[in-house]
Amino acid sequence: MLTVWNVAETVAFYERVLGMRHETFADGRSALHFEDQKLNLHQAGQEFDPKAAHPTPGSADLCFITSTAIADIVEHLDHHGVALEEGPVTRTGAQGPVESVYFRDPDGNLLELSNYL
């Protein structure tokens, strides 16, 4: 779950920048799909139970593994006016070394896109 200030703005960013697919379900709730992963969105102040103890926009640190080359990701982010926070850098992923770039979404959440090396 990701708590956001503006669901429509978040959906637009994640669709445009990350190519995620938006889904509306159960009484108008929103989710984003990235490959085989799903991210439910909650509007700040209107969170759906169960939820985090202290849901706050901008408090998430998310990593997505992708097969898209990091150089292509950097070019894509630049094309969409998204500034890199850090990278490309080598880090340790759950299954070994990764090359990563870091940037922020409209709420200030830290996003990491990574390739396994």
Steps between C-alpha positions, in 0.01 A plus 500: 500500500618849417339803666498801266381861499336476157403163351448634146841674496668187636330277242603736218865501617529123545328431166710754307837449668492133600250361252282362778143401426222664703213291635184622671330249730272463806306826533739709290828409670815524287797271449805502277645189336870457417576164336377248763481756783203705621504822698174615661458877533336671795400865500654671805232546765273243333707184551332161476537250788717318566776755458839596636509632856598848377429530126682803363553618142868508411614244757551201268826365362415262213721288275383348172707244310480542124660349193524842332863609475599768752633725220157486335331577834723805550416624152127438556499684834686793345247510213219532759683766702559273799822585683722222628558501872794261462648257252567301311663322793569139595308372802411165656158362405314208655654261246840662443660816361281752319554819306254764620373851448306698759239774450186635667130487419265802540457428874875475562510121532841362410485266202778264394508323164751216484649237267671190632859489380 
